[in-house]
Amino acid sequence: MIGLATSFNALCTDFYINQKLALKMDLPTGRETVLDLFDRIRKFRPGMSRFHRYDGELALESAQRDGQYDWVALRQTAARSGTVNPESLADAYQLHRLLLEVAPFYLSISPLDVDYLELMFGFDLEAPGNHDDIVFEALFAESPLGRVVDSNRLVAVDVQPYFTFALDPERKVQVNFEVKTRATESECVEEAPGPSEGRLEEPISVFLSLRPVGPIASVEDLPKIFETLASAAEQFANERVIPHLIMPINKAISSRSR
């Protein structure tokens, strides 16, 4: 597990694992309810001691240490958790399983209330220049789809592939692959009026997410469902995302910086 997380970190600027438990009804927002839940999480993850209130969200976070940190957040209809640059996949999974085990008790979540559970592996890649052009060169330039356009005469402005597949004929679990590009600092200056001071360049992001479809029988099944999603996510990350998305994009980025 440790080696796997380390290998993911080595291939990108930031690697993170996020989880979302989406609900159909609003979560309780009582002071005692929220604080009791966060205290329970802090008991098992002592480093998570920073409580913040954002716009429409309450969050418990750890301090950042060498780019690594953990967080749990409650929104109106979702309980979410995330680990950024985890030391091991096992350590990241511990936080996500903990939320699934305790949140239904503290937040009165029933099986009927669960909309879906989603697990996401995220890879951020810092890149200079036109991100859309980089992704086009990496993933489409030599493909039949890429030959539809002449990249030497046209400027790429929106190249963000996103596709969804089912893992089984019954379509009980869906897997999503997405590449997200963002405007660089120079492009922001050209497009947006006013000063750009303090604006940071955003990375190219590659997302792998898995989501089961359909109702669940019991909230006690959530940790087991998570284990299934995590196992599939590891396999897809190693066999598909790394060799066919991350590596080609990294190669295209490197070719621009020579």
C-alpha positions in Angstrom: 0.0 0.0 0.0 2.7 2.5 1.0 4.7 1.9 -2.2 1.5 2.3 -4.3 0.6 5.7 -2.8 4.3 6.9 -3.1 4.3 5.9 -6.8 1.2 7.9 -7.5 2.7 10.9 -5.7 5.8 10.6 -7.8 3.9 11.0 -11.0 2.1 14.2 -10.3 2.2 17.4 -8.3 -0.5 16.4 -5.9 -2.4 13.1 -5.5 -5.6 12.9 -3.5 -8.4 10.5 -2.6 -11.9 12.1 -2.1 -15.1 10.5 -1.0 -18.7 11.8 -1.2 -21.7 10.4 0.5 -24.6 12.2 -1.3 -28.0 12.3 0.4 -31.5 13.1 -0.6 -32.5 15.0 2.5 -30.8 17.9 4.3 -28.3 16.9 7.0 -29.0 18.1 10.6 -27.0 21.3 11.3 -27.5 21.4 15.1 -24.4 22.6 17.0 -24.2 19.6 19.3 -24.7 17.1 16.4 -21.9 18.5 14.2 -19.4 19.0 17.0 -20.1 15.5 18.4 -19.4 14.0 15.0 -16.2 16.0 14.5 -15.0 15.2 18.0 -15.5 11.5 17.3 -13.4 11.8 14.1 -10.7 13.8 16.0 -10.5 11.1 18.6 -9.3 8.6 15.9 -7.4 11.2 13.8 -5.9 13.6 16.4 -4.2 15.7 13.8 -7.6 16.8 12.5 -8.1 19.6 15.0 -9.0 22.6 12.9 -12.7 23.5 12.6 -13.7 25.9 9.8 -16.9 27.3 8.6 -17.1 28.1 4.9 -19.9 29.2 2.7 -22.5 26.5 3.0 -20.0 24.0 4.5 -18.6 23.0 7.9 -15.2 21.4 7.8 -12.7 19.6 10.1 -9.2 19.7 8.8 -5.6 18.8 9.7 -2.7 21.2 9.4 -0.7 20.8 6.2 2.6 19.0 6.5 4.8 18.7 3.5 1.8 19.0 1.3 -0.2 16.3 3.2 -3.5 17.0 4.9 -6.9 15.4 5.7 -10.4 16.9 5.8 -14.0 16.1 6.4 -16.8 18.4 5.4 -20.6 18.6 5.7 -22.8 20.4 3.2 -26.5 20.5 2.9 -27.0 17.1 1.3 -23.5 15.6 1.5 -20.9 14.3 3.9 -17.4 14.4 2.2 -13.9 13.4 3.2 -10.5 13.8 1.5 -6.8 13.0 1.9 -4.2 14.9 0.0 -0.8 13.3 -0.7 -1.4 10.5 1.8 1.6 8.5 3.1 -0.2 5.3 2.2 -3.5 4.2 0.7 -4.3 2.4 3.9 -4.0 5.6 5.9 -6.3 7.4 3.4 -8.8 4.6 3.4 -9.0 4.7 7.2 -10.4 8.2 7.2 -13.0 7.4 4.6 -14.1 4.3 6.3 -14.3 6.1 9.6 -16.7 8.7 8.2 -18.9 6.0 6.7 -19.0 4.1 10.0 -19.9 7.0 12.3 -21.8 9.5 10.1 -25.0 7.5 9.8 -25.2 7.3 13.6 -24.5 11.0 14.3 -26.4 12.4 11.4 -29.4 10.0 11.4 -28.7 8.7 7.9 -31.0 5.8 6.7 -30.6 3.6 3.6 -33.5 5.5 2.0 -31.7 8.8 2.4 -28.5 7.6 0.6 -28.4 8.9 -3.0 -25.0 7.6 -3.9 -21.4 6.9 -2.6 -18.6 8.1 -4.8 -14.9 7.5 -4.5 -12.4 9.6 -6.5 -8.7 9.4 -7.2 -7.4 12.8 -8.3 -4.0 13.7 -10.0 -2.9 17.3 -10.4 -0.2 18.1 -12.9 1.4 21.5 -13.0 1.9 22.7 -16.5 2.9 25.9 -18.3 1.2 27.2 -21.4 -2.0 26.2 -23.0 -3.4 23.2 -21.0 -5.9 22.3 -23.7 -3.1 22.1 -26.3 -1.1 19.9 -24.0 -4.0 17.5 -23.5 -4.8 17.5 -27.2 -1.2 16.6 -28.1 -1.0 13.9 -25.4 -4.2 12.1 -26.0 -5.6 13.0 -29.5 -2.9 14.2 -31.9 -2.2 10.8 -33.4 -5.8 9.5 -33.2 -8.5 9.5 -35.9 -10.4 12.0 -33.7 -7.4 14.3 -33.5 -7.0 14.3 -37.3 -10.4 16.0 -37.6 -8.6 19.3 -36.9 -5.3 20.8 -38.0 -3.6 21.6 -34.7 -0.9 23.6 -36.5 -3.5 26.1 -37.8 -6.0 26.1 -34.9 -5.7 26.9 -31.2 -7.1 24.4 -28.7 -9.5 26.2 -26.3 -11.5 23.3 -24.8 -10.1 19.8 -24.7 -11.5 18.1 -21.6 -12.3 14.5 -22.3 -14.9 12.9 -20.0 -16.4 9.5 -20.4 -18.4 7.0 -18.3 -18.5 3.2 -18.5 -20.2 0.5 -16.5 -18.2 -2.2 -14.8 -20.8 -4.9 -15.4 -23.6 -5.7 -17.8 -26.2 -4.9 -15.1 -24.5 -1.4 -14.8 -24.4 -1.6 -11.1 -21.1 0.4 -10.8 -20.1 3.2 -13.1 -16.5 4.4 -13.6 -15.8 8.0 -14.8 -12.6 9.2 -16.4 -12.1 13.0 -16.7 -9.3 15.4 -17.7 -9.9 18.9 -16.5 -8.0 21.8 -18.0 -7.9 25.4 -16.7 -6.7 28.7 -18.0 -3.1 29.6 -17.2 -2.2 32.9 -15.5 -1.3 34.6 -18.8 -4.7 33.5 -20.3 -6.5 34.8 -17.2 -4.8 38.2 -17.6 -5.9 38.4 -21.3 -9.5 37.3 -20.6 -10.3 39.0 -17.3 -10.2 42.8 -16.7 -8.4 44.2 -13.7 -5.2 43.2 -11.9 -4.2 39.6 -11.7 -2.1 39.9 -8.5 -2.3 36.9 -6.3 -3.8 34.7 -9.0 -2.2 31.3 -9.1 -2.0 29.0 -12.1 -4.2 25.9 -11.8 -3.0 22.5 -12.7 -4.2 20.0 -15.3 -6.3 17.5 -13.3 -7.1 13.9 -14.1 -10.0 12.3 -12.2 -10.9 8.7 -11.8 -14.2 8.2 -9.9 -16.4 5.2 -9.2 -20.1 5.2 -8.1 -22.5 2.3 -7.5 -25.9 2.7 -8.9 -29.1 1.9 -7.1 -30.3 1.7 -3.5 -28.5 0.2 -0.6 -30.0 -2.3 1.9 -28.3 -1.0 5.1 -26.0 1.9 6.1 -23.8 -0.8 7.6 -23.0 -1.9 4.1 -21.3 1.4 3.3 -17.8 0.4 4.4 -18.0 -2.8 2.4 -19.2 -0.9 -0.6 -16.2 1.5 -0.1 -13.8 -1.4 -0.1 -15.1 -2.6 -3.4 -14.8 0.8 -5.0 -11.3 1.3 -3.6 -10.1 -2.1 -5.0 -11.5 -1.2 -8.4 -10.0 2.3 -8.3 -6.5 1.0 -7.6 -6.8 -1.4 -10.5 -8.0 1.2 -12.9 -5.4 3.7 -11.7 -2.5 1.3 -12.3 -3.7 -0.3 -15.5 -5.5 2.5 -17.3 -5.1 6.0 -15.8 -1.4 6.0 -15.2 -0.2 4.5 -18.5 -2.9 6.0 -20.8 -3.6 9.4 -19.3 -0.9 10.5 -16.7 2.2 9.3 -18.6 1.2 10.8 -22.0 0.2 14.1 -20.4 3.5 14.2 -18.4 5.4 13.5 -21.6 3.7 16.4 -23.4 4.4 18.7 -20.5 8.1 17.7 -20.5 8.3 18.4 -24.2 7.2 22.0 -23.7 9.8 22.7 -21.0 12.9 21.6 -23.0 
